[in-house]
Amino acid sequence: MDRRHLLRAAVIGAGAVTLGFTFPRHALAYPAMPGASPYGALGAANGNGIKLPAGFTSRIVARSGQTVTGTGYTWHNSPDGGACFADGSGWIYVSNAENNSPNGKVSAIRFNSSATITSAYAIGTGMARNCSGGPTPWNTWLTCEEVDTGYVYETDPWGVNAKVRRSAMGRFNHEAAACDPVRQVVYLTEDKPDGGFYRYVPNAWGSNTALASGTLQVLREIGGALSWANVPDVDGSPTPTRDQVANMKIFNGGEGAYYRNNVCYFTTKGDNKVWAYDAAANTLAVVYDDNVPGALLTGVDNLVGDAHVGDLYVAEDGGNMEICIITPGDVVAPFLQVTGQASSELCGVAFNPAGTKLYFSSQRGTTGSGSGGITYEISGPFRTSL
């Protein structure tokens, strides 16, 4: 039995994970394998240097160091993780700036119902290497510092309230955050080769003050069984959080995280895997592993799910600059490819609330420098049913 079938047998034999997004258990066959995209093959590169399926178009909504069209706001360097928030009949796209301290920040672009940009502004400044993060159910953005002594900050997409440091969520090399409203916890990834997978259990839930206090836990594995253990010292000094709990489950370079239907999906760049943590069953499965025949998704990074059918969109940090789709039928295929930017990475993938626009950034653009970052919008016939 080859590795692919061993992995699938292990997952299905355990009967552990409600996988396949909204699909029933019998449809599951992780890990996903290369196949035909539901959107068809990619066409030739368009005027923005992006290869897209038929019917899709792109536009540039912001460039680092340049004024966002229709506003007086200068877009930040090194755009990274992002998310969209409903704003009446329009929406707001927020984007991190992965700049060294004190130039880490978060910016926002506001769109009306016609996708016209109406304003742009900062929602948090004076931080360090804001990499990824995650939205909360109460419409704030958790921005995460990717440094060994990094914090999570809660920010306001509307730019009204000042950022607030959430010290109880731990001080470590943060990457992404994903909120689980059922268990009322926040999952956190750590960008270290020997990093942990954490969850923060706040003392309250449902408002922009909910995360002020709580308990940080890390996933551990003993005899194949998973459990959560409290981290004794969330300040991570002098002993890093990942070194405080015996039998911590190690993940090689935690990256993006996305929660849906009792499952937190997250990526690890060191071994090019996409994982599914089933919170209801307390089990793990490998959604995608590049050690399969014909593997095409490498450099896994930020990811997001679509608003309708449960497709995952995974951006590449490196690879061949693609955003790949992983379908509920366990097929992985390119959705788009950015050309002429081999020294960059793709990040900040996010859908607008209706699921009709996909946003992402090329962190270093054509220049290979953070000052060359480009933020894009993709429009087209995203599928609404299977």
VOPAGU-2260 file (C-alpha; in pm, 1 decimal, decimal comma):
REM VOPAGU-2260
SITE   aa  ch    i         X         Y         Z
SITE  MET   A    0       0,0       0,0       0,0
SITE  ASP   A    1     152,4     336,5     -98,9
SITE  ARG   A    2     164,6     640,5     126,7
SITE  ARG   A    3    -142,2     798,0     -28,0
SITE  HIS   A    4    -356,7     493,6      48,7
SITE  LEU   A    5    -206,4     446,5     392,5
SITE  LEU   A    6    -305,8     801,9     483,2
SITE  ARG   A    7    -653,8     759,6     345,8
SITE  ALA   A    8    -700,9     425,8     520,8
SITE  ALA   A    9    -586,6     577,1     848,0
SITE  VAL   A   10    -833,4     862,1     821,9
SITE  ILE   A   11   -1131,6     658,8     710,7
SITE  GLY   A   12   -1051,3     366,4     940,4
SITE  ALA   A   13   -1043,9     595,5    1240,9
SITE  GLY   A   14   -1388,1     725,3    1147,3
SITE  ALA   A   15   -1277,9    1040,1    1317,7
SITE  VAL   A   16   -1320,0    1351,6    1114,2
SITE  THR   A   17   -1621,7    1506,8     951,5
SITE  LEU   A   18   -1425,2    1609,1     647,1
SITE  GLY   A   19   -1508,9    1734,8     301,7
SITE  PHE   A   20   -1646,9    2065,7     431,3
SITE  THR   A   21   -2024,1    2026,4     387,6
SITE  PHE   A   22   -2004,2    1678,5     236,4
SITE  PRO   A   23   -2112,5    1359,8     417,8
SITE  ARG   A   24   -1851,4    1115,6     541,1
SITE  HIS   A   25   -1883,3     874,7     248,9
SITE  ALA   A   26   -1755,7    1142,3       8,5
SITE  LEU   A   27   -1420,7    1171,2     185,3
SITE  ALA   A   28   -1089,3    1049,2      56,8
SITE  TYR   A   29    -817,3    1268,4     202,3
SITE  PRO   A   30    -555,8    1368,7     111,2
SITE  ALA   A   31    -668,9    1567,9    -192,5
SITE  MET   A   32    -516,7    1460,5    -522,8
SITE  PRO   A   33    -434,8    1663,4    -835,9
SITE  GLY   A   34    -720,2    1677,4   -1084,1
SITE  ALA   A   35    -928,6    1899,2   -1307,8
SITE  SER   A   36   -1043,7    2229,5   -1162,8
SITE  PRO   A   37   -1420,3    2290,3   -1155,9
SITE  TYR   A   38   -1337,3    2618,6   -1329,3
SITE  GLY   A   39   -1137,7    2463,8   -1611,1
SITE  ALA   A   40    -784,3    2530,1   -1727,5
SITE  LEU   A   41    -602,4    2858,7   -1677,8
SITE  GLY   A   42    -583,7    3093,9   -1974,7
SITE  ALA   A   43    -297,9    3312,0   -2090,7
SITE  ALA   A   44    -169,9    3582,5   -1857,4
SITE  ASN   A   45    -386,9    3894,3   -1868,8
SITE  GLY   A   46    -273,3    4257,0   -1856,0
SITE  ASN   A   47    -199,4    4222,8   -1484,4
SITE  GLY   A   48      13,0    3915,4   -1545,4
SITE  ILE   A   49    -244,8    3677,7   -1395,6
SITE  LYS   A   50    -358,0    3350,2   -1551,6
SITE  LEU   A   51    -725,8    3290,8   -1475,5
SITE  PRO   A   52    -999,1    3049,0   -1581,6
SITE  ALA   A   53   -1242,6    3158,6   -1850,3
SITE  GLY   A   54   -1490,8    3422,2   -1735,1
SITE  PHE   A   55   -1272,9    3566,8   -1456,7
SITE  THR   A   56   -1109,2    3910,8   -1451,9
SITE  SER   A   57    -865,0    4092,2   -1225,9
SITE  ARG   A   58    -797,6    4446,8   -1116,9
SITE  ILE   A   59    -533,0    4606,3    -898,1
SITE  VAL   A   60    -690,2    4781,4    -599,7
SITE  ALA   A   61    -370,5    4899,5    -427,8
SITE  ARG   A   62       6,5    4921,3    -467,7
SITE  SER   A   63     258,5    4965,6    -186,8
SITE  GLY   A   64     378,8    5323,6    -154,9
SITE  GLN   A   65     104,6    5457,0    -381,8
SITE  THR   A   66    -222,4    5630,9    -304,1
SITE  VAL   A   67    -524,8    5402,8    -314,0
SITE  THR   A   68    -744,3    5515,4    -604,1
SITE  GLY   A   69   -1012,4    5764,5    -499,3
SITE  THR   A   70    -856,0    5822,3    -157,5
SITE  GLY   A   71    -566,1    6010,7      -2,6
SITE  TYR   A   72    -430,2    5703,6     173,8
SITE  THR   A   73     -92,9    5548,4      89,2
SITE  TRP   A   74    -100,5    5167,6      83,7
SITE  HIS   A   75     145,0    4989,1     311,6
SITE  ASN   A   76     452,0    4786,8     215,5
SITE  SER   A   77     461,8    4405,8     239,8
SITE  PRO   A   78      86,8    4333,8     240,7
SITE  ASP   A   79       8,2    3999,7     402,0
SITE  GLY   A   80    -293,0    3837,7     574,2
SITE  GLY   A   81    -637,0    3984,5     517,9
SITE  ALA   A   82   -1012,4    3943,8     552,3
SITE  CYS   A   83   -1339,6    4103,3     442,5
SITE  PHE   A   84   -1617,6    4247,1     659,5
SITE  ALA   A   85   -1972,8    4338,6     562,4
SITE  ASP   A   86   -2037,3    4713,1     563,0
SITE  GLY   A   87   -2402,8    4778,7     484,4
SITE  SER   A   88   -2443,0    4684,0     118,8
SITE  GLY   A   89   -2065,7    4709,3      68,3
SITE  TRP   A   90   -1764,0    4562,9     243,1
SITE  ILE   A   91   -1422,0    4635,6     390,6
SITE  TYR   A   92   -1100,0    4451,0     307,9
SITE  VAL   A   93    -833,0    4466,1     577,9
SITE  SER   A   94    -467,9    4385,3     511,9
SITE  ASN   A   95    -167,6    4334,7     739,1
SITE  ALA   A   96     173,1    4489,1     675,5
SITE  GLU   A   97     452,8    4243,3     753,3
SITE  ASN   A   98     707,1    4511,8     834,5
SITE  ASN   A   99     962,6    4513,2    1115,2
SITE  SER   A  100     883,9    4704,7    1433,8
SITE  PRO   A  101     759,3    4973,0    1460,9
SITE  ASN   A  102     629,8    4973,0    1102,4
SITE  GLY   A  103     394,9    4678,2    1131,2
SITE  LYS   A  104      38,1    4789,9    1071,3
SITE  VAL   A  105    -306,8    4708,2     935,8
SITE  SER   A  106    -482,4    4902,8     660,4
SITE  ALA   A  107    -836,5    4887,8     525,3
SITE  ILE   A  108   -1007,9    4958,0     192,5
SITE  ARG   A  109   -1380,5    5029,6     189,7
SITE  PHE   A  110   -1598,6    4932,1    -107,0
SITE  ASN   A  111   -1959,8    5020,0    -186,5
SITE  SER   A  112   -2211,1    4772,7    -329,8
SITE  SER   A  113   -2072,1    4831,3    -680,0
SITE  ALA   A  114   -1718,7    4746,2    -563,9
SITE  THR   A  115   -1611,0    5109,1    -603,2
SITE  ILE   A  116   -1346,4    5214,1    -352,6
SITE  THR   A  117   -1484,1    5483,2    -123,6
SITE  SER   A  118   -1207,0    5518,7     136,2
SITE  ALA   A  119    -886,4    5369,9     273,4
SITE  TYR   A  120    -724,8    5416,9     612,8
SITE  ALA   A  121    -510,9    5260,3     888,5
SITE  ILE   A  122    -675,8    5057,9    1166,0
SITE  GLY   A  123    -361,9    4982,2    1366,7
SITE  THR   A  124       1,9    5095,1    1364,0
SITE  GLY   A  125     322,2    5057,4    1565,8
SITE  MET   A  126     346,1    4677,4    1564,5
SITE  ALA   A  127     596,2    4415,1    1440,9
SITE  ARG   A  128     569,6    4187,0    1138,4
SITE  ASN   A  129     191,7    4160,6    1119,9
SITE  CYS   A  130     165,3    3838,8     926,0
SITE  SER   A  131    -176,0    3675,1     924,3
SITE  GLY   A  132    -467,8    3682,6    1167,4
SITE  GLY   A  133    -839,2    3621,0    1154,8
SITE  PRO   A  134   -1183,5    3782,0    1181,5
SITE  THR   A  135   -1402,4    3747,9    1489,5
SITE  PRO   A  136   -1780,1    3686,6    1496,6
SITE  TRP   A  137   -1821,1    4038,5    1639,7
SITE  ASN   A  138   -1650,8    4192,0    1336,3
SITE  THR   A  139   -1304,4    4275,7    1458,0
SITE  TRP   A  140    -975,3    4170,6    1301,7
SITE  LEU   A  141    -715,3    3981,7    1504,4
SITE  THR   A  142    -374,5    4075,5    1368,5
SITE  CYS   A  143     -82,1    3855,0    1469,4
SITE  GLU   A  144     284,1    3948,9    1513,1
SITE  GLU   A  145     527,3    3701,3    1359,9
SITE  VAL   A  146     818,4    3748,2    1600,0
SITE  ASP   A  147     930,0    3531,5    1892,6
SITE  THR   A  148     782,5    3779,3    2139,6
SITE  GLY   A  149     479,8    3858,2    1924,3
SITE  TYR   A  150     132,3    3945,3    2046,2
SITE  VAL   A  151    -217,9    3932,3    1904,2
SITE  TYR   A  152    -390,4    4269,0    1865,4
SITE  GLU   A  153    -762,4    4320,6    1815,8
SITE  THR   A  154    -840,3    4593,5    1563,6
SITE  ASP   A  155   -1150,1    4769,1    1432,9
SITE  PRO   A  156   -1206,7    4738,1    1053,5
SITE  TRP   A  157   -1398,3    5068,1    1060,0
SITE  GLY   A  158   -1103,3    5247,2    1218,6
SITE  VAL   A  159   -1309,8    5392,4    1501,6
SITE  ASN   A  160   -1165,5    5205,9    1799,6
SITE  ALA   A  161    -793,9    5189,8    1876,0
SITE  LYS   A  162    -613,3    4856,5    1858,5
SITE  VAL   A  163    -602,0    4654,0    2181,4
SITE  ARG   A  164    -327,8    4409,1    2275,2
SITE  ARG   A  165    -463,7    4071,2    2384,5
SITE  SER   A  166    -174,2    3959,7    2604,9
SITE  ALA   A  167    -357,3    3656,8    2741,9
SITE  MET   A  168    -353,0    3502,7    2392,9
SITE  GLY   A  169      17,2    3436,4    2437,3
SITE  ARG   A  170     348,5    3581,6    2336,3
SITE  PHE   A  171     506,7    3372,5    2061,9
SITE  ASN   A  172     572,7    3363,4    1686,9
SITE  HIS   A  173     209,1    3410,5    1592,9
SITE  GLU   A  174      81,3    3348,0    1242,7
SITE  ALA   A  175    -296,7    3308,6    1208,9
SITE  ALA   A  176    -614,0    3297,9    1418,2
SITE  ALA   A  177    -948,2    3126,3    1354,1
SITE  CYS   A  178   -1255,6    3168,8    1573,3
SITE  ASP   A  179   -1474,4    2872,4    1666,9
SITE  PRO   A  180   -1813,0    3012,5    1776,2
SITE  VAL   A  181   -1946,8    2671,3    1880,1
SITE  ARG   A  182   -1682,7    2604,8    2144,6
SITE  GLN   A  183   -1614,9    2978,3    2184,0
SITE  VAL   A  184   -1240,3    2949,4    2138,1
SITE  VAL   A  185    -977,6    3093,4    1903,4
SITE  TYR   A  186    -728,2    2860,9    1731,1
SITE  LEU   A  187    -376,0    2996,8    1679,0
SITE  THR   A  188     -88,0    2877,3    1461,1
SITE  GLU   A  189     282,6    2925,3    1530,8
SITE  ASP   A  190     537,0    2982,2    1254,8
SITE  LYS   A  191     823,7    2772,7    1391,1
SITE  PRO   A  192     965,1    2438,5    1270,6
SITE  ASP   A  193     882,0    2300,8    1615,5
SITE  GLY   A  194     569,2    2509,3    1666,4
SITE  GLY   A  195     245,9    2426,3    1841,0
SITE  PHE   A  196    -121,8    2448,9    1755,1
SITE  TYR   A  197    -295,8    2654,2    2022,7
SITE  ARG   A  198    -642,4    2747,4    2132,1
SITE  TYR   A  199    -739,1    3042,7    2344,3
SITE  VAL   A  200   -1038,1    2994,1    2574,8
SITE  PRO   A  201   -1161,9    3342,3    2668,8
SITE  ASN   A  202   -1361,1    3411,0    2981,4
SITE  ALA   A  203   -1630,9    3577,3    2771,3
SITE  TRP   A  204   -1755,3    3570,2    2412,3
SITE  GLY   A  205   -1947,3    3787,1    2169,7
SITE  SER   A  206   -1808,3    4139,2    2201,1
SITE  ASN   A  207   -1496,4    4340,3    2136,1
SITE  THR   A  208   -1397,3    4300,6    2501,3
SITE  ALA   A  209   -1445,5    3922,3    2510,0
SITE  LEU   A  210   -1081,9    3829,9    2454,7
SITE  ALA   A  211    -941,0    4043,1    2735,5
SITE  SER   A  212    -882,6    3745,1    2965,7
SITE  GLY   A  213    -880,0    3369,7    2932,3
SITE  THR   A  214    -669,1    3055,5    2916,0
SITE  LEU   A  215    -412,0    2964,2    2648,7
SITE  GLN   A  216    -385,9    2593,4    2568,6
SITE  VAL   A  217    -171,2    2388,6    2332,6
SITE  LEU   A  218    -256,1    2062,2    2156,7
SITE  ARG   A  219     -67,0    1757,9    2277,4
SITE  GLU   A  220     -60,4    1393,5    2173,2
SITE  ILE   A  221      -9,2    1097,3    2404,4
SITE  GLY   A  222     -38,4     745,8    2264,9
SITE  GLY   A  223    -216,6     875,7    1958,8
SITE  ALA   A  224    -482,2    1056,4    2164,0
SITE  LEU   A  225    -514,4    1433,6    2138,8
SITE  SER   A  226    -584,2    1662,9    2431,8
SITE  TRP   A  227    -548,6    2028,5    2525,0
SITE  ALA   A  228    -313,8    2138,7    2801,7
SITE  ASN   A  229    -286,3    2478,4    2966,3
SITE  VAL   A  230      27,3    2677,8    2887,8
SITE  PRO   A  231     171,5    2769,2    3230,6
SITE  ASP   A  232     337,0    3098,7    3127,4
SITE  VAL   A  233     170,3    3274,2    2836,5
SITE  ASP   A  234     438,1    3545,4    2837,9
SITE  GLY   A  235     678,2    3283,5    2700,2
SITE  SER   A  236     977,5    3409,5    2895,6
SITE  PRO   A  237    1224,8    3272,0    2973,6
SITE  THR   A  238    1077,2    2945,5    2841,6
SITE  PRO   A  239     894,7    2971,1    2504,6
SITE  THR   A  240     531,3    2862,3    2513,0
SITE  ARG   A  241     605,3    2572,3    2276,8
SITE  ASP   A  242     857,3    2428,4    2525,6
SITE  GLN   A  243     638,2    2437,9    2834,3
SITE  VAL   A  244     405,2    2139,4    2784,3
SITE  ALA   A  245     529,3    1780,5    2758,2
SITE  ASN   A  246     411,3    1580,9    2455,6
SITE  MET   A  247     304,6    1891,4    2264,8
SITE  LYS   A  248     199,2    1798,9    1911,7
SITE  ILE   A  249     463,7    1956,5    1686,1
SITE  PHE   A  250     371,6    2125,1    1359,0
SITE  ASN   A  251     636,6    2232,2    1110,3
SITE  GLY   A  252     581,5    2599,1    1041,7
SITE  GLY   A  253     217,2    2681,9    1109,8
SITE  GLU   A  254      65,6    2927,2     861,9
SITE  GLY   A  255    -292,6    3012,9     762,0
SITE  ALA   A  256    -603,1    2903,3     954,1
SITE  TYR   A  257    -971,4    2895,9     861,9
SITE  TYR   A  258   -1269,4    2760,2    1058,4
SITE  ARG   A  259   -1587,8    2617,0     914,4
SITE  ASN   A  260   -1849,1    2364,7    1033,4
SITE  ASN   A  261   -1663,9    2237,5    1342,3
SITE  VAL   A  262   -1334,7    2205,3    1154,3
SITE  CYS   A  263   -1029,4    2430,7    1171,1
SITE  TYR   A  264    -820,5    2400,3     855,6
SITE  PHE   A  265    -460,6    2515,1     881,3
SITE  THR   A  266    -139,0    2488,6     683,4
SITE  THR   A  267     220,2    2398,8     768,8
SITE  LYS   A  268     481,8    2527,1     528,5
SITE  GLY   A  269     771,6    2311,1     650,6
SITE  ASP   A  270     611,4    1992,7     521,3
SITE  ASN   A  271     360,9    2143,9     273,8
SITE  LYS   A  272      48,9    2009,3     440,6
SITE  VAL   A  273    -304,2    2130,0     487,9
SITE  TRP   A  274    -459,3    1994,1     808,8
SITE  ALA   A  275    -812,1    1956,9     939,4
SITE  TYR   A  276    -867,8    1966,3    1313,5
SITE  ASP   A  277   -1218,0    1836,2    1386,1
SITE  ALA   A  278   -1309,1    2011,9    1706,8
SITE  ALA   A  279   -1623,0    1805,6    1765,3
SITE  ALA   A  280   -1435,9    1474,6    1743,8
SITE  ASN   A  281   -1100,3    1611,9    1866,2
SITE  THR   A  282    -911,6    1450,9    1576,7
SITE  LEU   A  283    -666,6    1550,9    1305,0
SITE  ALA   A  284    -648,9    1461,3     937,6
SITE  VAL   A  285    -426,8    1562,2     646,8
SITE  VAL   A  286    -631,2    1743,5     381,8
SITE  TYR   A  287    -338,5    1781,3     143,4
SITE  ASP   A  288      20,8    1657,2     141,6
SITE  ASP   A  289     262,7    1741,1    -138,1
SITE  ASN   A  290     411,7    1391,2    -110,8
SITE  VAL   A  291     155,8    1252,4    -356,5
SITE  PRO   A  292     192,2    1174,3    -728,0
SITE  GLY   A  293     174,3    1488,1    -940,8
SITE  ALA   A  294     173,2    1725,3    -642,6
SITE  LEU   A  295     135,0    2084,5    -760,3
SITE  LEU   A  296      60,7    2288,0    -447,5
SITE  THR   A  297     378,2    2386,3    -262,2
SITE  GLY   A  298     465,4    2665,0     -21,4
SITE  VAL   A  299     123,2    2645,2     145,5
SITE  ASP   A  300      37,1    2967,5     326,3
SITE  ASN   A  301    -281,5    3169,4     379,7
SITE  LEU   A  302    -611,0    2996,1     305,6
SITE  VAL   A  303    -980,3    3075,2     300,1
SITE  GLY   A  304   -1304,3    2895,2     223,8
SITE  ASP   A  305   -1564,3    3015,9     -22,5
SITE  ALA   A  306   -1907,7    3133,4      87,0
SITE  HIS   A  307   -2113,7    2859,7     -74,1
SITE  VAL   A  308   -1980,1    2514,4    -158,8
SITE  GLY   A  309   -1685,6    2468,7      77,0
SITE  ASP   A  310   -1392,1    2498,6    -161,7
SITE  LEU   A  311   -1064,7    2592,6       5,3
SITE  TYR   A  312    -837,9    2845,2    -164,7
SITE  VAL   A  313    -472,3    2806,5     -61,5
SITE  ALA   A  314    -212,3    3071,4    -151,5
SITE  GLU   A  315     148,3    2981,4    -222,8
SITE  ASP   A  316     448,8    3139,3     -57,0
SITE  GLY   A  317     685,8    3049,1    -336,6
SITE  GLY   A  318     594,0    2746,3    -544,3
SITE  ASN   A  319     495,3    2881,4    -881,7
SITE  MET   A  320     287,7    3168,9    -742,7
SITE  GLU   A  321     -51,8    3001,5    -759,9
SITE  ILE   A  322    -367,4    3009,5    -557,3
SITE  CYS   A  323    -492,1    2652,4    -563,9
SITE  ILE   A  324    -839,7    2522,2    -496,6
SITE  ILE   A  325    -913,4    2212,1    -287,5
SITE  THR   A  326   -1266,6    2092,5    -353,2
SITE  PRO   A  327   -1503,0    1898,7    -124,0
SITE  GLY   A  328   -1442,6    1610,0    -364,5
SITE  ASP   A  329   -1074,3    1611,7    -262,7
SITE  VAL   A  330    -937,6    1750,1    -588,0
SITE  VAL   A  331    -656,7    2005,6    -582,6
SITE  ALA   A  332    -602,2    2225,6    -887,5
SITE  PRO   A  333    -472,2    2573,4    -974,5
SITE  PHE   A  334    -730,3    2851,5    -960,0
SITE  LEU   A  335    -495,0    3128,7   -1070,5
SITE  GLN   A  336    -127,8    3193,5   -1130,2
SITE  VAL   A  337      61,8    3521,4   -1101,2
SITE  THR   A  338     343,4    3548,9   -1356,4
SITE  GLY   A  339     659,8    3757,8   -1355,5
SITE  GLN   A  340     678,6    3775,1    -976,0
SITE  ALA   A  341     892,2    3475,8    -880,2
SITE  SER   A  342    1052,3    3659,6    -586,4
SITE  SER   A  343     720,6    3729,4    -416,9
SITE  GLU   A  344     454,5    3533,5    -228,4
SITE  LEU   A  345      76,1    3530,1    -240,7
SITE  CYS   A  346    -120,3    3604,7      74,3
SITE  GLY   A  347    -428,3    3770,4     221,3
SITE  VAL   A  348    -685,0    3556,9      38,0
SITE  ALA   A  349   -1037,5    3665,4     134,2
SITE  PHE   A  350   -1384,8    3667,5     -18,7
SITE  ASN   A  351   -1624,9    3956,9       7,9
SITE  PRO   A  352   -1941,0    3866,9     205,7
SITE  ALA   A  353   -2136,4    3763,5    -105,0
SITE  GLY   A  354   -1855,9    3543,9    -231,4
SITE  THR   A  355   -1839,5    3727,2    -564,5
SITE  LYS   A  356   -1497,0    3890,5    -522,4
SITE  LEU   A  357   -1168,8    3732,3    -412,5
SITE  TYR   A  358    -894,3    3955,5    -274,3
SITE  PHE   A  359    -527,2    3871,8    -230,7
SITE  SER   A  360    -186,4    4033,3    -234,5
SITE  SER   A  361     148,6    3966,9    -393,8
SITE  GLN   A  362     369,0    4074,4    -106,6
SITE  ARG   A  363     672,5    4184,7    -308,3
SITE  GLY   A  364     524,2    4219,1    -654,8
SITE  THR   A  365     753,0    4241,7    -956,5
SITE  THR   A  366    1035,2    4409,9    -762,5
SITE  GLY   A  367    1107,4    4138,5    -506,0
SITE  SER   A  368    1087,4    4405,5    -235,8
SITE  GLY   A  369     814,5    4486,9      16,1
SITE  SER   A  370     783,8    4828,8    -144,5
SITE  GLY   A  371     654,4    4654,9    -457,9
SITE  GLY   A  372     350,2    4488,2    -299,1
SITE  ILE   A  373      29,6    4464,4    -503,6
SITE  THR   A  374    -324,3    4392,0    -383,3
SITE  TYR   A  375    -569,3    4240,3    -632,9
SITE  GLU   A  376    -939,3    4174,7    -676,1
SITE  ILE   A  377   -1069,8    3877,9    -878,2
SITE  SER   A  378   -1422,9    3879,7   -1019,3
SITE  GLY   A  379   -1607,7    3608,3   -1202,7
SITE  PRO   A  380   -1850,6    3317,7   -1186,5
SITE  PHE   A  381   -1752,7    3166,7    -851,0
SITE  ARG   A  382   -1967,8    2860,9    -810,3
SITE  THR   A  383   -2262,9    2865,9    -574,0
SITE  SER   A  384   -2357,6    2498,8    -597,5
SITE  LEU   A  385   -2196,7    2165,0    -673,7
